[in-house]
């Protein structure tokens, strides 16, 4: 069975929109807590119980990646139809990537510290094979320098 491209695009946009909404929630709670808004007040505004706000604050502490724009967010915006393919590729090709590495001071080499480039490598169906190829080519020099360290 073939699915109309418009229907497929609409269906694929929903998980991206949900993840973008989660990022928006995390950032709004972060901003409110940074401005010393009490958790009970935040909870009332969100229509949730205070323990849920506490869980969100904990999630922010454990996942500081959510504080700033990321390559994944750019890919999600494209999947949700918020930006064009050209805008996504332009931003990703010009991103100042960090590259994953084994944590310093790890004598066994079991602690991997992720970089922003890992989001490209783990993008799944957010990128086409052609997109991946263009990105790998576009940042080949940066990756080579990072691997040489």
Backbone as JSON Lines, residues from 0, in Angstrom:
{"i":0,"aa":"X","n":[0.85,-1.18,0.0],"ca":[0.0,0.0,0.0],"c":[0.89,1.24,0.0]}
{"i":1,"aa":"X","n":[0.6,2.16,-0.87],"ca":[1.33,3.41,-0.88],"c":[0.51,4.48,-0.17]}
{"i":2,"aa":"X","n":[1.23,5.33,0.52],"ca":[0.58,6.41,1.27],"c":[0.9,7.72,0.58]}
{"i":3,"aa":"X","n":[-0.1,8.55,0.43],"ca":[0.07,9.87,-0.15],"c":[1.17,10.62,0.59]}
{"i":4,"aa":"X","n":[2.05,11.3,-0.14],"ca":[3.18,12.01,0.46],"c":[2.73,13.02,1.52]}
{"i":5,"aa":"X","n":[1.65,13.74,1.26],"ca":[1.15,14.72,2.21],"c":[0.71,14.09,3.52]}
{"i":6,"aa":"X","n":[0.05,12.94,3.41],"ca":[-0.38,12.22,4.62],"c":[0.84,11.72,5.38]}
{"i":7,"aa":"X","n":[1.78,11.14,4.64],"ca":[3.0,10.63,5.28],"c":[3.74,11.76,6.0]}
{"i":8,"aa":"X","n":[3.86,12.9,5.34],"ca":[4.56,14.05,5.95],"c":[3.83,14.52,7.21]}
{"i":9,"aa":"X","n":[2.5,14.58,7.16],"ca":[1.72,14.99,8.34],"c":[1.92,14.02,9.5]}
{"i":10,"aa":"X","n":[1.9,12.72,9.19],"ca":[2.07,11.72,10.24],"c":[3.48,11.77,10.83]}
{"i":11,"aa":"X","n":[4.48,11.94,9.99],"ca":[5.87,11.99,10.48],"c":[6.15,13.28,11.27]}
{"i":12,"aa":"X","n":[5.36,14.31,11.03],"ca":[5.56,15.58,11.73],"c":[5.13,15.49,13.2]}
{"i":13,"aa":"X","n":[4.21,14.62,13.51],"ca":[3.66,14.57,14.87],"c":[4.71,14.21,15.92]}
{"i":14,"aa":"X","n":[5.5,13.14,15.75],"ca":[6.53,12.87,16.77],"c":[7.54,14.01,16.9]}
{"i":15,"aa":"X","n":[7.88,14.65,15.78],"ca":[8.81,15.79,15.82],"c":[8.2,16.94,16.61]}
{"i":16,"aa":"X","n":[6.93,17.23,16.36],"ca":[6.25,18.3,17.1],"c":[6.2,18.0,18.59]}
{"i":17,"aa":"X","n":[5.95,16.73,18.93],"ca":[5.89,16.34,20.34],"c":[7.25,16.57,21.02]}
{"i":18,"aa":"X","n":[8.33,16.19,20.34],"ca":[9.66,16.38,20.93],"c":[10.0,17.87,21.03]}
{"i":19,"aa":"X","n":[9.63,18.65,20.04],"ca":[9.86,20.1,20.1],"c":[9.06,20.73,21.24]}
{"i":20,"aa":"X","n":[7.83,20.26,21.44],"ca":[7.01,20.77,22.53],"c":[7.64,20.42,23.89]}
{"i":21,"aa":"X","n":[8.23,19.24,23.99],"ca":[8.92,18.85,25.23],"c":[10.1,19.78,25.5]}
{"i":22,"aa":"X","n":[10.85,20.12,24.45],"ca":[11.96,21.06,24.61],"c":[11.45,22.43,25.06]}
{"i":23,"aa":"X","n":[10.34,22.86,24.48],"ca":[9.74,24.14,24.87],"c":[9.34,24.12,26.34]}
{"i":24,"aa":"X","n":[8.76,23.01,26.78],"ca":[8.37,22.86,28.18],"c":[9.59,22.94,29.09]}
{"i":25,"aa":"X","n":[10.64,22.2,28.77],"ca":[11.86,22.21,29.58],"c":[12.44,23.62,29.69]}
{"i":26,"aa":"X","n":[12.5,24.3,28.56],"ca":[13.09,25.65,28.56],"c":[12.22,26.66,29.31]}
{"i":27,"aa":"X","n":[10.9,26.53,29.19],"ca":[10.01,27.44,29.91],"c":[10.13,27.23,31.42]}
{"i":28,"aa":"X","n":[10.2,25.98,31.84],"ca":[10.36,25.69,33.26],"c":[11.72,26.17,33.74]}
{"i":29,"aa":"X","n":[12.75,25.97,32.94],"ca":[14.08,26.45,33.31],"c":[14.08,27.96,33.5]}
{"i":30,"aa":"X","n":[13.48,28.67,32.54],"ca":[13.44,30.13,32.64],"c":[12.68,30.57,33.88]}
{"i":31,"aa":"X","n":[11.56,29.92,34.14],"ca":[10.75,30.28,35.32],"c":[11.53,30.01,36.61]}
{"i":32,"aa":"X","n":[12.18,28.86,36.7],"ca":[12.93,28.56,37.92],"c":[14.15,29.46,38.05]}
{"i":33,"aa":"X","n":[14.79,29.81,36.94],"ca":[15.92,30.76,36.98],"c":[15.45,32.12,37.48]}
{"i":34,"aa":"X","n":[14.18,32.47,37.2],"ca":[13.61,33.74,37.65],"c":[12.94,33.62,39.02]}
{"i":35,"aa":"X","n":[13.23,32.48,39.69],"ca":[12.74,32.23,41.05],"c":[11.22,32.15,41.18]}
{"i":36,"aa":"X","n":[10.55,31.72,40.13],"ca":[9.11,31.47,40.2],"c":[8.93,30.16,40.99]}
{"i":37,"aa":"X","n":[8.1,30.15,42.03],"ca":[7.92,28.93,42.82],"c":[7.36,27.78,41.98]}
{"i":38,"aa":"X","n":[7.79,26.56,42.3],"ca":[7.35,25.39,41.55],"c":[5.84,25.22,41.6]}
{"i":39,"aa":"X","n":[5.22,25.57,42.72],"ca":[3.74,25.45,42.81],"c":[3.07,26.39,41.8]}
{"i":40,"aa":"X","n":[3.61,27.58,41.62],"ca":[3.07,28.53,40.65],"c":[3.24,28.0,39.23]}
{"i":41,"aa":"X","n":[4.44,27.47,38.94],"ca":[4.7,26.89,37.62],"c":[3.71,25.76,37.36]}
{"i":42,"aa":"X","n":[3.51,24.91,38.36],"ca":[2.6,23.78,38.22],"c":[1.19,24.25,37.9]}
{"i":43,"aa":"X","n":[0.73,25.28,38.61],"ca":[-0.62,25.81,38.35],"c":[-0.74,26.3,36.92]}
{"i":44,"aa":"X","n":[0.28,27.01,36.45],"ca":[0.25,27.55,35.08],"c":[0.27,26.44,34.03]}
{"i":45,"aa":"X","n":[0.95,25.33,34.35],"ca":[1.03,24.21,33.41],"c":[-0.15,23.25,33.54]}
{"i":46,"aa":"X","n":[-0.91,23.39,34.62],"ca":[-2.02,22.48,34.85],"c":[-1.57,21.1,35.3]}
{"i":47,"aa":"X","n":[-0.46,21.07,36.05],"ca":[0.06,19.8,36.58],"c":[0.28,19.96,38.08]}
{"i":48,"aa":"X","n":[0.63,18.86,38.73],"ca":[0.95,18.89,40.15],"c":[2.4,19.31,40.33]}
{"i":49,"aa":"X","n":[2.73,19.87,41.49],"ca":[4.09,20.34,41.78],"c":[5.14,19.25,41.62]}
{"i":50,"aa":"X","n":[4.88,17.98,42.01],"ca":[5.92,16.96,41.8],"c":[6.32,16.78,40.34]}
{"i":51,"aa":"X","n":[5.4,17.05,39.42],"ca":[5.74,16.97,37.99],"c":[6.75,18.06,37.63]}
{"i":52,"aa":"X","n":[6.59,19.25,38.18],"ca":[7.55,20.33,37.93],"c":[8.9,19.94,38.51]}
{"i":53,"aa":"X","n":[8.9,19.34,39.67],"ca":[10.14,18.88,40.29],"c":[10.85,17.86,39.38]}
{"i":54,"aa":"X","n":[10.09,16.96,38.77],"ca":[10.67,15.97,37.84],"c":[11.27,16.67,36.61]}
{"i":55,"aa":"X","n":[10.59,17.7,36.13],"ca":[11.09,18.45,34.97],"c":[12.41,19.14,35.33]}
{"i":56,"aa":"X","n":[12.47,19.74,36.51],"ca":[13.69,20.41,36.95],"c":[14.83,19.4,37.06]}
{"i":57,"aa":"X","n":[14.53,18.22,37.58],"ca":[15.55,17.16,37.68],"c":[16.02,16.75,36.3]}
{"i":58,"aa":"X","n":[15.07,16.61,35.36],"ca":[15.42,16.24,33.98],"c":[16.36,17.29,33.38]}
{"i":59,"aa":"X","n":[16.13,18.56,33.68],"ca":[17.01,19.62,33.19],"c":[18.42,19.49,33.76]}
{"i":60,"aa":"X","n":[18.5,19.14,35.03],"ca":[19.83,18.96,35.64],"c":[20.57,17.81,35.0]}
{"i":61,"aa":"X","n":[19.86,16.73,34.7],"ca":[20.48,15.54,34.12],"c":[20.73,15.67,32.63]}
{"i":62,"aa":"X","n":[19.99,16.55,31.96],"ca":[20.1,16.72,30.51],"c":[20.31,18.18,30.14]}
{"i":63,"aa":"X","n":[21.47,18.73,30.41],"ca":[21.68,20.14,30.11],"c":[21.63,20.46,28.62]}
{"i":64,"aa":"X","n":[21.66,19.42,27.75],"ca":[21.55,19.63,26.31],"c":[20.28,20.39,25.95]}
{"i":65,"aa":"X","n":[19.26,20.23,26.75],"ca":[17.96,20.83,26.44],"c":[17.98,22.35,26.61]}
{"i":66,"aa":"X","n":[19.02,22.87,27.21],"ca":[19.09,24.31,27.45],"c":[19.37,25.11,26.18]}
{"i":67,"aa":"X","n":[20.06,24.52,25.22],"ca":[20.46,25.27,24.03],"c":[20.01,24.56,22.76]}
{"i":68,"aa":"X","n":[19.91,25.31,21.71],"ca":[19.56,24.77,20.4],"c":[20.59,23.71,20.02]}
{"i":69,"aa":"X","n":[20.13,22.67,19.36],"ca":[20.99,21.56,18.99],"c":[20.74,21.14,17.55]}
{"i":70,"aa":"X","n":[21.66,20.37,16.96],"ca":[21.41,19.85,15.62],"c":[20.12,19.03,15.56]}
{"i":71,"aa":"X","n":[19.83,18.26,16.6],"ca":[18.59,17.47,16.61],"c":[17.38,18.38,16.51]}
{"i":72,"aa":"X","n":[17.41,19.49,17.21],"ca":[16.28,20.42,17.16],"c":[16.08,20.96,15.75]}
{"i":73,"aa":"X","n":[17.18,21.24,15.06],"ca":[17.09,21.72,13.68],"c":[16.43,20.65,12.81]}
{"i":74,"aa":"X","n":[16.85,19.4,12.97],"ca":[16.27,18.31,12.18],"c":[14.79,18.12,12.52]}
{"i":75,"aa":"X","n":[14.45,18.25,13.8],"ca":[13.04,18.13,14.21],"c":[12.2,19.25,13.61]}
{"i":76,"aa":"X","n":[12.74,20.46,13.58],"ca":[12.0,21.58,12.99],"c":[11.7,21.33,11.53]}
{"i":77,"aa":"X","n":[12.66,20.72,10.83],"ca":[12.41,20.39,9.42],"c":[11.35,19.3,9.32]}
{"i":78,"aa":"X","n":[11.46,18.26,10.15],"ca":[10.49,17.17,10.11],"c":[9.09,17.66,10.44]}
{"i":79,"aa":"X","n":[9.01,18.68,11.3],"ca":[7.7,19.23,11.67],"c":[7.19,20.24,10.65]}
{"i":80,"aa":"X","n":[7.99,20.54,9.63],"ca":[7.56,21.48,8.6],"c":[7.75,22.94,8.97]}
{"i":81,"aa":"X","n":[8.52,23.2,10.02],"ca":[8.73,24.59,10.45],"c":[9.81,25.3,9.64]}
{"i":82,"aa":"X","n":[10.79,24.53,9.14],"ca":[11.83,25.12,8.3],"c":[11.98,24.24,7.05]}
{"i":83,"aa":"X","n":[12.52,24.84,6.0],"ca":[12.68,24.1,4.75],"c":[13.91,23.19,4.83]}
{"i":84,"aa":"X","n":[14.0,22.28,3.87],"ca":[15.16,21.4,3.78],"c":[16.43,22.22,3.59]}
{"i":85,"aa":"X","n":[16.35,23.24,2.77],"ca":[17.52,24.09,2.52],"c":[17.97,24.8,3.8]}
{"i":86,"aa":"X","n":[17.01,25.3,4.59],"ca":[17.37,25.95,5.86],"c":[18.02,24.96,6.81]}
{"i":87,"aa":"X","n":[17.46,23.76,6.89],"ca":[18.04,22.73,7.76],"c":[19.47,22.42,7.36]}
{"i":88,"aa":"X","n":[19.68,22.15,6.09],"ca":[21.03,21.77,5.63],"c":[22.01,22.92,5.81]}
{"i":89,"aa":"X","n":[21.58,24.14,5.54],"ca":[22.47,25.29,5.72],"c":[22.92,25.39,7.17]}
{"i":90,"aa":"X","n":[21.97,25.28,8.09],"ca":[22.32,25.39,9.5],"c":[23.2,24.22,9.95]}
{"i":91,"aa":"X","n":[22.87,23.01,9.52],"ca":[23.67,21.85,9.93],"c":[25.07,21.88,9.33]}
{"i":92,"aa":"X","n":[25.19,22.33,8.1],"ca":[26.52,22.39,7.48],"c":[27.4,23.46,8.12]}
{"i":93,"aa":"X","n":[26.78,24.46,8.72],"ca":[27.54,25.55,9.35],"c":[27.62,25.43,10.87]}
{"i":94,"aa":"X","n":[27.16,24.31,11.41],"ca":[27.16,24.11,12.86],"c":[28.59,23.97,13.38]}
{"i":95,"aa":"X","n":[28.85,24.53,14.54],"ca":[30.15,24.36,15.2],"c":[30.07,23.1,16.07]}
{"i":96,"aa":"X","n":[30.27,21.95,15.44],"ca":[30.09,20.67,16.1],"c":[31.16,20.4,17.15]}
{"i":97,"aa":"X","n":[30.74,19.65,18.16],"ca":[31.68,19.02,19.08],"c":[31.63,17.53,18.76]}
{"i":98,"aa":"X","n":[32.7,16.84,19.06],"ca":[32.79,15.43,18.7],"c":[32.98,14.58,19.94]}
{"i":99,"aa":"X","n":[32.3,13.46,19.98],"ca":[32.36,12.58,21.13],"c":[33.77,12.05,21.36]}
{"i":100,"aa":"X","n":[34.04,11.7,22.62],"ca":[35.35,11.18,22.98],"c":[35.26,10.39,24.29]}
{"i":101,"aa":"X","n":[36.28,9.62,24.54],"ca":[36.36,8.91,25.81],"c":[36.69,9.94,26.89]}
{"i":102,"aa":"X","n":[35.99,9.84,28.0],"ca":[36.19,10.8,29.09],"c":[37.64,10.75,29.57]}
{"i":103,"aa":"X","n":[38.21,11.92,29.79],"ca":[39.57,11.97,30.33],"c":[39.54,11.43,31.75]}
{"i":104,"aa":"X","n":[40.58,10.76,32.13],"ca":[40.64,10.18,33.46],"c":[39.91,8.85,33.56]}
{"i":105,"aa":"X","n":[39.47,8.3,32.42],"ca":[38.82,6.99,32.42],"c":[39.86,5.97,31.97]}
{"i":106,"aa":"X","n":[40.49,5.28,32.92],"ca":[41.6,4.38,32.56],"c":[41.18,3.2,31.7]}
{"i":107,"aa":"X","n":[39.91,2.79,31.76],"ca":[39.45,1.63,31.0],"c":[38.84,2.06,29.66]}
{"i":108,"aa":"X","n":[38.49,3.32,29.55],"ca":[37.89,3.82,28.31],"c":[36.45,3.43,28.12]}
{"i":109,"aa":"X","n":[35.68,3.38,29.21],"ca":[34.28,2.98,29.13],"c":[33.31,4.15,29.14]}
{"i":110,"aa":"X","n":[33.79,5.34,29.43],"ca":[32.9,6.51,29.56],"c":[33.0,7.38,28.32]}
{"i":111,"aa":"X","n":[32.0,7.29,27.48],"ca":[31.96,8.07,26.25],"c":[31.2,9.37,26.5]}
{"i":112,"aa":"X","n":[31.82,10.48,26.15],"ca":[31.19,11.8,26.28],"c":[30.7,12.18,24.88]}
{"i":113,"aa":"X","n":[29.39,12.32,24.74],"ca":[28.82,12.64,23.43],"c":[29.07,14.08,23.04]}
{"i":114,"aa":"X","n":[29.18,14.28,21.74],"ca":[29.28,15.61,21.17],"c":[28.06,15.89,20.32]}
{"i":115,"aa":"X","n":[27.96,17.09,19.8],"ca":[26.8,17.42,18.97],"c":[26.78,16.63,17.67]}
{"i":116,"aa":"X","n":[27.96,16.2,17.19],"ca":[28.01,15.41,15.96],"c":[27.3,14.07,16.14]}
{"i":117,"aa":"X","n":[27.28,13.55,17.36],"ca":[26.59,12.29,17.63],"c":[25.11,12.39,17.26]}
{"i":118,"aa":"X","n":[24.53,13.58,17.35],"ca":[23.13,13.76,16.98],"c":[22.92,13.53,15.49]}
{"i":119,"aa":"X","n":[23.92,13.86,14.7],"ca":[23.86,13.6,13.25],"c":[23.96,12.1,13.01]}
{"i":120,"aa":"X","n":[24.9,11.46,13.7],"ca":[25.1,10.02,13.5],"c":[23.9,9.21,13.98]}
{"i":121,"aa":"X","n":[23.13,9.74,14.93],"ca":[21.98,9.02,15.47],"c":[20.65,9.62,15.0]}
{"i":122,"aa":"X","n":[20.65,10.29,13.88],"ca":[19.47,11.01,13.41],"c":[18.35,10.11,12.91]}
{"i":123,"aa":"X","n":[18.65,8.88,12.61],"ca":[17.61,7.98,12.09],"c":[16.99,8.53,10.82]}
{"i":124,"aa":"X","n":[15.68,8.5,10.74],"ca":[15.02,8.93,9.5],"c":[14.78,10.44,9.46]}
{"i":125,"aa":"X","n":[15.4,11.19,10.37],"ca":[15.32,12.65,10.29],"c":[16.18,13.18,9.15]}
{"i":126,"aa":"X","n":[17.15,12.35,8.7],"ca":[18.01,12.72,7.58],"c":[17.94,11.64,6.51]}
{"i":127,"aa":"X","n":[18.03,12.06,5.26],"ca":[18.11,11.1,4.17],"c":[19.57,10.67,4.01]}
{"i":128,"aa":"X","n":[19.79,9.64,3.22],"ca":[21.17,9.22,2.93],"c":[21.94,10.34,2.25]}
{"i":129,"aa":"X","n":[21.26,11.09,1.38],"ca":[21.9,12.2,0.69],"c":[22.3,13.31,1.68]}
{"i":130,"aa":"X","n":[21.41,13.58,2.64],"ca":[21.71,14.57,3.67],"c":[22.94,14.16,4.47]}
{"i":131,"aa":"X","n":[22.95,12.9,4.89],"ca":[24.09,12.39,5.66],"c":[25.4,12.53,4.88]}
{"i":132,"aa":"X","n":[25.35,12.13,3.62],"ca":[26.55,12.21,2.78],"c":[27.03,13.67,2.69]}
{"i":133,"aa":"X","n":[26.12,14.58,2.45],"ca":[26.5,16.0,2.35],"c":[27.09,16.5,3.66]}
{"i":134,"aa":"X","n":[26.52,16.09,4.78],"ca":[27.04,16.53,6.08],"c":[28.4,15.91,6.37]}
{"i":135,"aa":"X","n":[28.55,14.62,6.07],"ca":[29.84,13.96,6.3],"c":[30.93,14.63,5.46]}
{"i":136,"aa":"X","n":[30.6,14.95,4.21],"ca":[31.55,15.63,3.34],"c":[31.84,17.05,3.84]}
{"i":137,"aa":"X","n":[30.77,17.73,4.25],"ca":[30.89,19.13,4.65],"c":[31.69,19.36,5.92]}
{"i":138,"aa":"X","n":[31.71,18.38,6.8],"ca":[32.46,18.55,8.06],"c":[33.62,17.56,8.17]}
{"i":139,"aa":"X","n":[34.03,16.98,7.07],"ca":[35.1,15.97,7.08],"c":[36.38,16.51,7.72]}
{"i":140,"aa":"X","n":[36.76,17.74,7.39],"ca":[37.99,18.3,7.96],"c":[37.89,18.45,9.47]}
{"i":141,"aa":"X","n":[36.75,18.96,9.94],"ca":[36.55,19.13,11.4],"c":[36.58,17.78,12.11]}
{"i":142,"aa":"X","n":[35.95,16.78,11.53],"ca":[35.94,15.45,12.14],"c":[37.35,14.86,12.18]}
{"i":143,"aa":"X","n":[38.1,15.04,11.11],"ca":[39.46,14.52,11.06],"c":[40.34,15.16,12.12]}
{"i":144,"aa":"X","n":[40.2,16.47,12.29],"ca":[40.98,17.16,13.32],"c":[40.6,16.67,14.71]}
{"i":145,"aa":"X","n":[39.3,16.46,14.94],"ca":[38.85,15.99,16.25],"c":[39.35,14.58,16.52]}
{"i":146,"aa":"X","n":[39.37,13.73,15.5],"ca":[39.83,12.35,15.68],"c":[41.32,12.28,15.9]}
{"i":147,"aa":"X","n":[42.06,13.3,15.44],"ca":[43.51,13.31,15.59],"c":[43.93,13.66,17.03]}
{"i":148,"aa":"X","n":[43.01,14.23,17.8],"ca":[43.35,14.62,19.17],"c":[43.51,13.45,20.08]}
